[in-house]
Every structure is written in structure tokens, then in C-alpha cells.
Amino acid sequence: MTRDRLLWTLDGTGAELVRRGSQAKMLITEAQQMLDSIEKRVSKVLGVRGAPDRFDERTNDERDPVKLLITLACIGTELAGKLERFDIGDAHSIKCAGGGRHSRPAA
């Protein structure tokens, strides 16, 4: 194992997200589908002319800001469940495709 490999906790450079030092793996496409779902929903509600800018601007359609918040919370909970196996509460950094590294600020 190289010194560089020891510096990061999660590796997202291949087809799978892998936690160093464990068997935890997840296909990147699995996480990407959830992230795409979040982006699509947010764009549909907030990325349009006349988008609500307050939660008290309720609508009776799919652009309702409270429904958006609930949907995002549900997707976030599902994503958190899928990532739970990685035990990322202590992750210091994630190595990403392209050689980038995203680090968590020191506590």
C-alpha cells in the first residue's frame, strides 16, 4: 500500500466507492442515481421562473416547497442508509476521480 493510499478514507476513483481497510463497497452508479434524483427534484421546483422563495408560498402541485423539503429528506435518509456501511462519521477525506481529494475540516 502506498503512502498516498493511506491518506484518504474513502476511494471513489473507480466504479465502486470503497472504504479503505474494510469490505464496504457501493457502486458509484447507485449513489449517482440518488444524487441525480435530488438534482432533478430541486431543479423542477426551484430552477423555474416564479419559483417559491419561502415555505409559506404553498402550492397544490409538485412545486410545493414543503413537499420538496419532505422529498429531499426522504432521499437523504435513503442515501444515508446506503452509506451507513461505510461508517463515514470518522472519514477524514475522500479520494475522487480525477485525483481530487475532499477533506473534512479538523474538529
C-alpha positions in Angstrom: 0.0 0.0 0.0 1.5 3.4 -1.0 1.8 6.3 1.4 -0.8 8.3 -0.8 -3.3 5.5 -0.3 -3.0 5.8 3.5 -4.0 9.5 3.4 -7.7 9.0 2.4 -10.6 7.1 3.9 -13.0 6.6 1.0 -11.9 5.9 -2.6 -14.3 7.0 -5.3 -11.9 6.7 -8.2 -13.3 3.5 -9.7 -16.7 2.0 -10.4 -17.2 1.5 -6.7 -17.0 3.7 -3.6 -14.7 1.7 -1.3 -13.8 2.3 2.4 -10.1 1.7 3.0 -9.4 -1.1 5.4 -12.9 -2.7 5.2 -15.0 -4.7 2.8 -17.6 -1.9 2.4 -18.4 -1.1 -1.2 -21.1 0.5 -3.2 -21.4 1.1 -7.0 -20.9 4.7 -7.8 -23.9 4.5 -10.1 -26.1 3.6 -7.2 -25.2 6.8 -5.4 -25.3 8.8 -8.6 -28.9 7.8 -9.3 -29.9 9.1 -5.9 -27.9 12.4 -6.4 -29.5 12.8 -9.9 -32.9 12.3 -8.3 -32.2 15.1 -5.8 -31.0 17.4 -8.6 -34.0 16.7 -10.8 -36.4 17.4 -8.0 -34.7 20.6 -6.8 -34.5 21.9 -10.4 -38.1 21.2 -11.1 -39.2 23.3 -8.0 -36.5 25.9 -7.7 -35.0 26.2 -11.2 -38.0 27.7 -12.8 -39.4 31.2 -13.3 -41.7 32.1 -10.3 -40.1 29.5 -8.0 -41.1 29.9 -4.4 -38.7 31.7 -2.2 -40.4 31.0 1.2 -42.1 28.0 2.7 -45.3 29.8 3.3 -45.7 30.0 -0.5 -47.6 26.7 -0.6 -48.9 25.3 -3.9 -51.1 22.4 -4.7 -48.7 20.8 -7.2 -45.3 19.3 -7.4 -43.7 22.7 -7.0 -44.8 23.0 -3.4 -41.7 23.9 -1.3 -42.8 21.9 1.7 -43.2 18.8 -0.4 -39.8 19.4 -1.9 -38.3 19.5 1.6 -40.0 16.3 2.6 -38.9 14.6 -0.6 -35.3 15.7 -0.1 -35.4 14.5 3.5 -36.7 11.1 2.3 -34.0 10.7 -0.4 -31.3 11.9 2.1 -32.4 9.3 4.6 -32.3 6.6 2.0 -28.8 7.7 0.8 -27.6 7.9 4.5 -28.9 4.3 4.9 -26.9 3.1 1.9 -23.8 4.9 3.1 -24.1 3.6 6.7 -22.0 0.6 5.9 -19.0 2.9 5.3 -19.1 4.3 8.8 -18.0 7.7 7.4 -18.5 9.6 10.6 -14.8 9.5 11.1 -13.8 9.8 7.4 -11.1 12.4 7.0 -11.1 12.6 3.3 -12.5 11.1 0.1 -10.3 10.5 -3.0 -12.3 11.2 -6.1 -12.0 10.5 -9.8 -9.5 12.9 -11.4 -7.2 12.7 -8.4 -9.2 15.3 -6.3 -9.4 14.9 -2.6 -12.2 16.4 -0.4 -11.2 16.7 3.2 -13.3 17.3 6.2 -12.2 20.3 8.4 -10.5 19.3 11.6 -12.9 19.3 14.6 
